[in-house]
């Protein structure tokens, strides 16, 4: 990968090239979406103009520039630099999982350990309900990845931590990050609503328990804290605005998480905050080389609305059982309102 900086109309652009192929384009640290109408011709909109870049002569250290499909000039290119590869906590985790070639054995072992651990702490009924909620949640992530054509390794259950949907490929846009992050809690909301329906159809309290447990778990996952799903939505929206805005908002999420862990004694949340802090550091360090296409203004607003609707759905399920005589069913709402 070759990194190239050039000036157009007194504005500095950064190009990442692979041979004569344009892979990424940045302006002021923000990725710019471009089109490839024909071989070695790339076009994008900037300040009301349609800019075209002809990369057919890049290997000869020149670049053709077009404005509104009219040839303007042939720029002599400066010395090219090797682009620094993007590093991130997700990439490190993916590399670790690639070491496990016997994926089915690992999945089965982790699932068995999860069921045994939760059954030891609580009961076998609670353990099975919890595992069901986790699997449905992670399946939502997997379905979203497959929708975008991202290869997946499936679902891994991690004892006393939760679950993880592992992918083989990288996402390419902030929109993909938002949708993949929200589909887990969205599928969890389906579980909660189904639990409510089955509870009234059968009058079996276990279905109400599933509904409330699913709502509580997914609402926790929607907290605006990395590396939770809510934190990924927040990161994608804020980093699409400006890198410094993304950094500020994500750090506020860390402070919020520290307050929560101190107030409620959630020691496990401290572990998540540590992982999230590493992800923020890698995101900030790689901001100049990010391959993710940012959300536009409409995408930022739509993502925020989607997030709010999923949160509201889970809160509604918990509120539905807030006045229940069952201590278990009313507990999540008491926690939320404390």
C-alpha positions as CSV (number, residue, x, y, z in Angstrom):
1,X,0.0,0.0,0.0
2,X,1.4,3.4,-1.0
3,X,0.5,6.7,0.8
4,X,0.5,9.9,-1.3
5,X,-0.3,13.5,-0.4
6,X,-1.2,16.1,-3.0
7,X,-2.8,19.5,-3.1
8,X,-5.9,20.3,-5.1
9,X,-7.5,23.8,-5.1
10,X,-5.4,24.7,-2.0
11,X,-6.8,21.6,-0.2
12,X,-4.6,18.7,0.9
13,X,-5.8,15.2,0.0
14,X,-4.2,11.9,1.1
15,X,-4.4,8.9,-1.3
16,X,-3.7,5.3,-0.5
17,X,-2.8,3.4,-3.7
18,X,-2.2,-0.2,-4.5
19,X,-0.3,0.0,-7.8
20,X,-2.4,2.2,-10.0
21,X,-5.6,1.4,-8.0
22,X,-7.0,4.0,-5.6
23,X,-8.0,2.2,-2.4
24,X,-8.7,5.0,0.1
25,X,-9.1,8.8,-0.2
26,X,-8.9,11.3,2.7
27,X,-9.5,15.0,3.3
28,X,-8.7,16.6,6.7
29,X,-8.4,13.1,8.3
30,X,-11.9,12.1,7.0
31,X,-12.4,9.4,4.5
32,X,-14.1,10.4,1.2
33,X,-16.4,8.1,-0.7
34,X,-15.5,7.9,-4.4
35,X,-16.8,6.1,-7.5
36,X,-14.9,4.1,-10.1
37,X,-16.8,4.7,-13.4
38,X,-14.1,3.2,-15.5
39,X,-10.7,1.5,-15.1
40,X,-8.2,3.7,-13.4
41,X,-10.6,6.6,-13.2
42,X,-11.9,7.7,-9.8
43,X,-14.5,10.5,-9.2
44,X,-15.8,12.2,-6.1
45,X,-17.8,15.4,-5.2
46,X,-16.0,18.2,-3.5
47,X,-17.3,21.8,-2.9
48,X,-19.9,21.4,-5.6
49,X,-17.5,20.1,-8.2
50,X,-17.1,16.6,-9.6
51,X,-13.4,15.8,-9.3
52,X,-11.8,13.0,-11.4
53,X,-8.5,11.4,-10.8
54,X,-6.8,9.4,-13.6
55,X,-4.4,7.0,-12.0
56,X,-3.2,5.3,-15.2
57,X,0.1,7.2,-15.1
58,X,0.7,6.9,-11.4
59,X,3.6,4.4,-12.0
60,X,5.2,7.2,-14.1
61,X,4.8,9.6,-11.2
62,X,2.0,11.7,-12.6
63,X,-1.7,12.0,-12.0
64,X,-4.4,13.3,-14.4
65,X,-7.0,15.7,-12.8
66,X,-10.4,16.4,-14.2
67,X,-13.1,18.8,-13.0
68,X,-16.7,18.2,-14.1
69,X,-15.3,15.6,-16.6
70,X,-13.0,18.2,-18.2
71,X,-9.3,17.6,-18.2
72,X,-7.5,20.3,-16.1
73,X,-3.9,19.3,-15.6
74,X,-1.4,16.5,-15.2
75,X,0.2,16.7,-11.8
76,X,3.8,15.6,-11.1
77,X,3.6,13.3,-8.0
78,X,5.9,13.7,-5.0
79,X,7.7,10.8,-3.4
80,X,5.4,8.1,-2.3
81,X,5.5,6.5,1.2
82,X,4.4,3.1,2.4
83,X,1.1,3.5,4.3
84,X,1.2,2.4,7.9
85,X,-1.2,-0.5,8.4
86,X,-4.1,0.0,10.7
87,X,-3.9,-1.7,14.0
88,X,-6.7,-2.2,16.5
89,X,-7.9,-4.3,19.4
90,X,-10.4,-6.0,17.1
91,X,-7.7,-7.0,14.7
92,X,-5.6,-8.4,17.6
93,X,-8.6,-10.4,18.9
94,X,-9.3,-11.7,15.4
95,X,-5.7,-12.8,15.0
96,X,-5.9,-14.7,18.3
97,X,-9.1,-16.5,17.2
98,X,-7.4,-17.5,13.9
99,X,-5.1,-19.7,16.0
100,X,-8.0,-21.9,16.9
101,X,-8.3,-24.2,13.9
102,X,-10.6,-26.6,15.7
103,X,-13.4,-24.0,16.0
104,X,-16.2,-26.5,16.6
105,X,-14.4,-28.1,19.6
106,X,-13.6,-24.6,21.0
107,X,-17.2,-23.5,20.7
108,X,-18.6,-26.6,22.3
109,X,-16.1,-26.4,25.2
110,X,-16.8,-22.7,25.8
111,X,-20.6,-23.3,25.6
112,X,-20.4,-26.2,28.1
113,X,-18.2,-24.1,30.5
114,X,-20.7,-21.2,30.3
115,X,-23.7,-23.4,31.1
116,X,-21.9,-25.1,33.9
117,X,-20.6,-21.8,35.4
118,X,-24.0,-20.1,35.3
119,X,-25.7,-23.2,36.7
120,X,-23.2,-23.3,39.5
121,X,-23.8,-19.6,40.4
122,X,-27.6,-19.6,40.0
123,X,-29.6,-22.6,38.6
124,X,-29.7,-24.8,35.5
125,X,-33.0,-23.1,34.4
126,X,-31.4,-19.6,34.7
127,X,-28.3,-20.8,32.9
128,X,-30.3,-22.1,30.0
129,X,-32.3,-18.9,29.7
130,X,-29.2,-16.8,29.8
131,X,-27.4,-18.9,27.2
132,X,-30.5,-18.6,24.9
133,X,-30.6,-14.8,25.3
134,X,-26.8,-14.6,24.5
135,X,-27.0,-16.9,21.4
136,X,-30.0,-14.9,20.0
137,X,-28.1,-11.6,20.6
138,X,-24.9,-12.8,18.9
139,X,-26.9,-14.4,16.1
140,X,-28.2,-10.9,15.3
141,X,-24.6,-9.8,14.8
142,X,-23.8,-12.8,12.6
143,X,-26.9,-12.2,10.4
144,X,-25.9,-8.5,9.9
145,X,-22.4,-9.5,9.0
146,X,-23.6,-12.0,6.4
147,X,-26.0,-9.4,5.0
148,X,-23.0,-7.2,4.2
149,X,-21.1,-10.1,2.8
150,X,-18.7,-10.4,5.7
151,X,-17.4,-13.9,6.4
152,X,-17.9,-15.1,9.9
153,X,-16.5,-17.8,12.2
154,X,-19.7,-18.0,14.2
155,X,-20.6,-17.5,17.9
156,X,-18.3,-18.0,20.8
157,X,-19.7,-18.1,24.4
158,X,-17.3,-16.9,27.0
159,X,-18.0,-18.0,30.6
160,X,-18.9,-15.1,33.0
161,X,-18.3,-12.6,30.2
162,X,-21.0,-13.1,27.6
163,X,-20.7,-14.0,23.9
164,X,-18.8,-12.9,20.8
165,X,-19.6,-13.0,17.1
166,X,-16.3,-13.5,15.3
167,X,-15.8,-12.3,11.7
168,X,-13.2,-13.2,9.1
169,X,-13.3,-9.9,7.2
170,X,-13.0,-6.3,8.1
171,X,-15.9,-3.9,7.9
172,X,-15.4,-1.0,5.3
173,X,-17.9,1.6,6.4
174,X,-19.1,3.2,9.7
175,X,-22.7,2.3,8.6
176,X,-21.8,-1.4,8.7
177,X,-20.4,-1.0,12.2
178,X,-23.7,0.7,13.3
179,X,-26.0,-2.0,11.8
180,X,-23.9,-4.9,13.0
181,X,-23.7,-3.4,16.5
182,X,-27.5,-2.7,16.7
183,X,-28.7,-6.0,15.2
184,X,-27.6,-8.0,18.3
185,X,-29.8,-5.9,20.7
186,X,-32.6,-5.8,18.0
187,X,-32.7,-9.6,17.9
188,X,-32.7,-9.5,21.6
189,X,-35.7,-7.3,21.6
190,X,-37.5,-9.9,19.4
191,X,-36.7,-12.4,22.1
192,X,-38.1,-10.1,24.8
193,X,-41.4,-9.4,22.9
194,X,-41.8,-13.1,22.1
195,X,-41.3,-13.9,25.8
196,X,-44.1,-11.5,26.7
197,X,-46.4,-13.0,24.2
198,X,-45.7,-16.6,25.4
199,X,-46.1,-15.5,29.0
200,X,-49.7,-14.3,28.4
201,X,-50.5,-17.3,26.1
202,X,-49.3,-19.9,28.6
203,X,-49.2,-18.0,32.0
204,X,-45.8,-19.6,32.6
205,X,-43.6,-17.2,34.5
206,X,-40.4,-18.6,32.9
207,X,-41.3,-16.8,29.6
208,X,-41.7,-13.5,31.5
209,X,-38.3,-14.2,33.0
210,X,-36.8,-14.7,29.6
211,X,-38.3,-11.4,28.4
212,X,-37.0,-9.4,31.4
213,X,-33.6,-11.1,31.4
214,X,-33.2,-10.5,27.6
215,X,-34.2,-6.8,28.0
216,X,-31.8,-6.3,30.9
217,X,-28.8,-7.9,29.2
218,X,-29.4,-6.1,25.9
219,X,-29.9,-2.8,27.6
220,X,-26.6,-3.2,29.4
221,X,-25.0,-3.9,26.0
222,X,-26.5,-0.7,24.7
223,X,-24.6,1.5,27.2
224,X,-22.6,4.1,25.3
225,X,-19.3,2.5,26.4
226,X,-16.7,0.7,24.2
227,X,-16.4,-2.2,23.5
228,X,-20.2,-2.7,24.1
229,X,-22.6,-2.4,21.1
230,X,-23.8,1.0,22.3
231,X,-20.2,2.2,22.4
232,X,-19.6,1.1,18.8
233,X,-22.7,3.1,17.6
234,X,-21.5,6.1,19.5
235,X,-18.0,5.8,18.1
236,X,-19.2,5.4,14.5
237,X,-21.4,8.5,14.8
238,X,-18.9,10.7,16.6
239,X,-15.8,9.8,14.5
240,X,-17.9,10.4,11.4
241,X,-18.1,14.1,12.5
242,X,-14.5,14.8,13.4
243,X,-11.7,12.6,15.0
244,X,-11.4,15.0,18.0
245,X,-15.2,14.8,18.5
246,X,-15.0,11.0,18.4
247,X,-12.1,10.9,20.9
248,X,-13.9,13.3,23.3
249,X,-17.3,11.5,23.2
250,X,-15.7,8.0,23.6
251,X,-13.6,9.3,26.6
252,X,-16.8,10.7,28.1
253,X,-18.3,7.2,27.7
254,X,-15.3,5.8,29.7
255,X,-15.9,8.3,32.5
256,X,-19.6,7.3,32.5
257,X,-18.6,3.6,32.7
258,X,-16.3,4.3,35.7
259,X,-19.1,6.1,37.5
260,X,-21.4,3.2,36.9
261,X,-18.9,0.6,38.0
262,X,-18.2,2.6,41.2
263,X,-21.9,3.3,42.0
264,X,-23.2,-0.2,41.4
265,X,-20.0,-2.2,42.2
266,X,-19.8,-3.6,38.7
267,X,-16.2,-4.9,38.7
268,X,-16.7,-6.8,35.4
269,X,-17.5,-3.5,33.7
270,X,-14.0,-2.3,34.7
271,X,-12.6,-5.1,32.5
272,X,-14.8,-3.9,29.6
273,X,-13.6,-0.3,30.1
274,X,-10.0,-1.4,29.9
275,X,-10.6,-3.2,26.6
276,X,-12.6,-0.1,25.4
277,X,-9.8,2.3,26.4
278,X,-7.4,0.2,24.2
279,X,-9.8,0.4,21.3
280,X,-10.1,4.2,21.7
281,X,-6.3,4.5,21.6
282,X,-5.9,2.4,18.5
283,X,-8.8,4.2,16.8
284,X,-7.2,7.6,17.5
285,X,-3.7,6.5,16.5
286,X,-5.0,5.1,13.2
287,X,-7.3,8.0,12.3
288,X,-5.1,9.1,9.4
289,X,-5.2,5.6,7.9
290,X,-8.7,4.6,8.7
291,X,-10.3,2.6,5.8
292,X,-13.8,3.2,7.1
293,X,-16.1,5.4,5.1
294,X,-17.8,7.8,7.5
295,X,-21.5,8.4,8.0
296,X,-23.0,11.5,6.3
297,X,-25.3,13.8,8.3
298,X,-28.4,11.8,7.4
299,X,-26.7,8.6,8.4
300,X,-25.6,10.0,11.7
301,X,-29.2,11.1,12.5
302,X,-30.7,7.9,11.3
303,X,-28.2,5.8,13.4
304,X,-29.1,7.8,16.5
305,X,-32.8,7.3,16.0
306,X,-32.3,3.5,15.5
307,X,-30.3,3.3,18.6
308,X,-32.9,5.2,20.6
309,X,-35.7,3.0,19.3
310,X,-34.0,-0.2,20.3
311,X,-33.2,1.2,23.8
312,X,-36.8,2.3,24.2
313,X,-38.1,-1.1,23.2
314,X,-36.1,-2.9,25.9
315,X,-37.0,-0.3,28.5
316,X,-40.7,-0.8,27.6
317,X,-40.5,-4.5,28.2
318,X,-38.9,-3.9,31.6
319,X,-41.5,-1.3,32.6
320,X,-44.2,-3.7,31.6
321,X,-43.2,-6.0,34.5
322,X,-42.2,-3.2,36.9
323,X,-45.3,-3.6,39.1
324,X,-45.1,-7.4,39.1
325,X,-45.5,-9.2,42.5
326,X,-42.6,-11.4,41.4
327,X,-39.3,-10.0,42.8
328,X,-37.4,-11.4,39.9
329,X,-39.6,-9.8,37.2
330,X,-39.7,-6.4,38.9
331,X,-35.9,-6.4,39.8
332,X,-34.6,-5.1,36.5
333,X,-36.8,-2.0,36.5
334,X,-35.8,-1.3,40.1
335,X,-32.2,-1.4,39.1
336,X,-32.9,0.9,36.1
337,X,-34.7,3.4,38.3
338,X,-32.3,3.4,41.2
